[in-house]
Amino acid sequence: MSELTGEVSRWVKLTQFTPGRQIFAVDETTAKIEDDAERAVLEAPLAAAKAAGEAQLEADANWMKNKGIQPTRPEAPKIDAPADRCISDIQTGLAKGAALTPAPGDDPSDDEVQEEAKIRAGAQALLDDHFIEGAVTITAQRYEEQLARMKRLHEALKRPENAYLIDALGLRIHVRRLGRILPAYRRALTRVGARAVSFDEVVQIRKVSYEAICQVVATILNLPNPAARARLLGPIHYQQGLMAKARAERASLKDVNPETGREIDAPVLEVPMESTSASMG
């Protein structure tokens, strides 16, 4: 096996870099360029690999920050939490009213007993109409659906025929609060924030980043001078080794500050990436 073939076999399964490590390795490789001939062939692929690493860094950070919420409406989760608590308080109050079963010895003709029966029936009717599965009938819905259901509930609670029920169960403060939440909730759904990348976009950006660093390796491997190849591949190989060591020790993979190369306690998004042979063309 020739010396060059041996070098190629070492790189055909290049591991996907964390973005900080890719940027740092590219900068270190750029600093090791010694003449115009090396600069002429490496300047473009190194610039592309650095730009791809920076795009990956931004995409990863965006995904880690925004996954699991609706990032295009950043105000919605802030108002959704107090809305859910208000709805839960109302459902709990109605459930207590519906549980007012007659006590032993109650006289059905007694005014208080009849009042309790009226409260019990009214509370159960509202539960059947709005909370068939409990508070989650409303709170587990998507934002627009929840808003519509909260508005319908509020209108029902505000009807004159339900005033006695609201007062008897101590729900007036929650009904007033729901009335304040509704317009704030609607406004929150109209406020659009910074666009969030999708997971598919993250994968595609990582693919571009991976292919860019593979192209750097391939370009260096095409250089005729073995000493130049070893010098220029050194920073990339070193970062690859650190990542391999972390995985072998089953340690958490860490990224580095792209300017200093020092490890940082930042979450690393690991996305499966198929290894691709570095093209020799």
N, C-alpha and C positions, 0 to 999 in steps of 0.2 A: 504494500500500500504506500503510495507516494505521500510526501509531507503535506501537500495541499489537500489530497483526498482525506487525510486524517483530520485536518482542520475543518473541512466541510462536515464530516461526520459528527463533529462536536457541536455543530450549530444547527443541524437540520431539525432539532426539536427545541428551538428557542422558546423559552417560557414567556408568557404575557407579562410585561412589566407592570408594576404599579406606576401611576402617572408621574409621581415625584421622582422615582428612580429612573424612569426613562428620560425625563428632562435633565436630571443631573448627569446621567451617563453620557448623554449627547453633548452636554457642555464640556465634560471632561475629555471626551474624544476630540471635540473641536480644538481644545487647548493643546492637544498632542500633535496636531498637524504641523509638519516641519518645513514643507516647501510648497511652491505654487502648483506643482503637478498634483500633489495630494489634495490641495485645496480645490483645484479645478474639478476633480471628480467627486469630491465628498461634500462640497458646500451645499449643493441642492438637496441631496438625500438627508443630510443632517438637519437642514432647516425644516424640511418636511416632517421629519421625525419629532423635532422639538415642537412644532406647531400642533402635530397630532397628539403629543403628550399633554400639551396645554389644554387642548379641546377635551381630552379624556379626563383631565383633572377637573375641569369645569362641569362636565356631564356627570361624573361620579358624585361630586358634591351636591349637584342639583337633585340627583336621584335620592341620595341618602337623606336629604333634607325634606323632600316633598313626597316620598312614597307613602301610600296609605291615607292620604288626605286629598282634598280637591284643591290642588295648588293654584289653579287659575282663579280661585275665589278665596283668598287668604283670610278674609274677615268671617267667612261662614262658620268655621269650627269654633271661633270665639263666641259667637252668639248661640250656636247650637247647643253647647253645654248647659248654659243657664236655662235655655228653652226646655231641654230634656228634664231638668230638675223641676221646673214649674209644672210640666205635664205630669210628671211622676207624683208630685205633691197633690195635684188635683185628683188623679186616679186613686191615690191612697185614701183621700178624704171621702170620695164617693164610695169606695169599698167599705169603709167603716160605717157609712150611712146604710149601705145595703145589708150590713151585718146586724142591724138593730132588730134582732128577733124578739118576739114577745116574752116577757118574763113570766115565770110561773105565778098564777093567781091574778094576772092582769085582767081587768074587766074590759072587754072589747068596746063597751060604750063610753069608757072613760076618755075625756078630751085629750089627755096626754098620750094615751095609748093610740088613739086615732091619729094624733099628730105624728107619732113615731112611725106608724104604718104608712102614712103619706110620704114621709121622708124616705123610708125604706123603698117604697115603690118608685119614687122619683129618682133616687140614686141608682137603683137597678136599671131603670130605663135608660139613663145616660150611659151607664157602663155597657149595656147591651148595644147601644147605638155607636159608641165611640171607642170603647176599650174591650172589644170582644176577646182579645188575647192579652189584656193588660196594657200597661203604658207603652210597651213596644209596638202596639198597633199603630202608634203615631211616631214614637221616637226612633224606631228602627228603619223608617222610610228614608228614601233619598230626599235631599233638601227641598226640592219643589213640592214633592208629595207631602212631606211633613208640614210645610207651610200651609198647604191647602187644608189639611186635616186639622191643624191648629186653629185656622180661621173658622172652620165649620164648628169646632168645639166651642170656641169663644162666643160665636153667635148664639149657640144653644144655651150656654150658661147665662147669657145676658138677657134672655127672654124673661118678660115679667112673671110668667107662671113658675119660673125656677128661682125667683128671688128668695122665697122662704127657705128653699133647700140650701142655697148658697150661704145664707146667714146662719142657718141652724148648724151647718157643718163647718163653719168658720173658714169658708173658702173665698170670701170676698177679696182678701189681700192677694190671693193667687190669681183670681180672675182679673183684677186690676193689673197685676204684673204681666199676665199674658197679653193684655191689651197694649202694654208698652213694648213688649217683645216683638209683636207681629210686624210693625213697620220697620223696626231695626233689623229683623230677620230678612225682610224683603230687600232692604237696602244692601245688606251684606251679600246677597246673591247676585247683585248687579255690579259689584266692585271686582274688577278683574286685576289680578296681580301679575307678577312675572311668569312667563310661560315655563312650564316644567317639561323636562324631557321624559319620554316614555321609556320603558325598559327595552323595547326593541331598538330605540335610538341609541341607548347606552351600549347595547351589544354591537351595533353597527359602527359607532365611534371607536369602540375598542378594537374592532376588526381593522379599521383604517390605521389606528395607532400601531397595532401589531405588525401589519404589513409594512408600515413605514420603517420600523426598526429592523425588520427583516431585510429590507432593501439596503439599509446602511451596512449591515453585516455582509450582505452579498457583494456590495461594492468594495468593501475592504478586502474581502477574500479574493477579489479579482486583481488586486494589486500584485505586481510581480515580485516585490521584495518581501521575503519572509519576516525580516526584522520590522519592517513597517507594519505588516499585518499584525504582528504580535503587539506592537506598541499601541496601535489604534483600537484593537479589539480588547485591550486590557480593561478599560473602564466598564465596558459592557459585560465582559466575562466576570468581573468582580461583583457587580450588582446581581448578576444571575446567581452567582455562588452564594451570596448572602440570602437570597430568596429561597434557594434550594435547601440551605442549612436550616432556615426557619421551618420549612415544611417537614424536613426530616425529623426535627425535634418536636414536631407537632405544636409548635409555638404559633401564636397569632401573627399572621403576616402583617408587617408594619411598612408604612410608606416612609419616605424621607422628605425633608425640606428640599425642594428642587434647587435651591441656591447654595445650601451648605452641605447637603448630603447626610445630615444628621437625622436619625430616626425620630419620628414624631408620633404622639399618641392620637392619631387621627384614624377614624374607621376606614377600613379598606373594603371596597366592594369587589368581591371575587365573582367573576362571571366566567363560566366554562368557555374555553377557547380552544379550538382544534389547532394543533401544531401544524405549521406550514413550512415546507422546506424553503430555505433562502435561495432565491433564484440566482443562478450563476450567469444569467444573460446580461 
